[in-house]
Amino acid sequence: MDGRVLPVLLGITGHPPKTYRIPVPAPDGGPPTVLVYRRVPRGRSSRTGLNRGWKYLHDPTGRAGRRPRWPWSKPAPEPDATPEGKPDDADG
């Protein structure tokens, strides 16, 4: 980031967004690089145990944010080449 102050939009709960995606233009005019920052707790108060606030840390992986897991949703697919419960075709 280049030191500019960006406006922070708060949600209905009063919290800042969990993820910021900042497009940084390429110097040669190519596609912009997107930097991803995630909100993490700054720390806890020693007396009350409450959160002291938030800070943003750079996420070099740039993965999509976590989605709510509803009871009726299918589980997230595991990174396995063979679907669960099906034999490999290589076995014959």
PEWO-V735401 format. One record per residue. N is the residue number from 1. RES is the residue in one letter. PSI is psi in degrees with one decimal (* if undefined). OMEGA is omega as a letter, one per 20 degrees, with the letter a starting at -180 (999 if undefined). Layout:
BEGIN
N,RES,PSI,OMEGA
N,RES,PSI,OMEGA
END
This chain:
BEGIN
1,M,152.9,a
2,D,17.3,r
3,G,-2.4,r
4,R,151.7,r
5,V,122.7,a
6,L,141.6,r
7,P,140.8,r
8,V,118.6,r
9,L,127.7,r
10,L,146.0,r
11,G,-174.9,a
12,I,-19.7,r
13,T,-7.0,a
14,G,3.3,a
15,H,148.9,r
16,P,166.0,a
17,P,153.2,a
18,K,-27.0,a
19,T,135.1,r
20,Y,131.9,r
21,R,118.8,a
22,I,111.9,r
23,P,128.6,r
24,V,117.8,a
25,P,143.5,r
26,A,143.5,a
27,P,-25.6,a
28,D,6.2,r
29,G,8.8,r
30,G,-167.6,r
31,P,145.8,a
32,P,149.9,r
33,T,134.1,a
34,V,119.1,r
35,L,136.2,a
36,V,128.9,r
37,Y,135.3,a
38,R,143.5,r
39,R,129.4,r
40,V,154.5,r
41,P,139.2,r
42,R,-35.0,a
43,G,176.6,r
44,R,146.9,r
45,S,138.4,a
46,S,-31.0,a
47,R,-47.1,a
48,T,-20.0,a
49,G,8.7,r
50,L,159.8,r
51,N,134.0,a
52,R,-7.4,a
53,G,-163.9,a
54,W,154.8,r
55,K,162.2,a
56,Y,130.5,r
57,L,143.0,r
58,H,134.3,r
59,D,99.4,a
60,P,-21.6,r
61,T,-32.6,r
62,G,25.2,r
63,R,161.0,r
64,A,150.7,a
65,G,162.6,r
66,R,140.8,r
67,R,154.1,r
68,P,138.3,r
69,R,108.3,r
70,W,151.4,a
71,P,-28.2,a
72,W,0.2,r
73,S,151.7,r
74,K,149.8,r
75,P,154.1,r
76,A,139.6,a
77,P,140.3,r
78,E,147.5,a
79,P,70.7,r
80,D,142.8,a
81,A,-29.9,a
82,T,126.9,r
83,P,148.6,a
84,E,132.9,r
85,G,0.1,r
86,K,135.2,r
87,P,158.5,r
88,D,142.5,r
89,D,-19.6,a
90,A,-21.5,a
91,D,-24.0,r
92,G,*,999
END
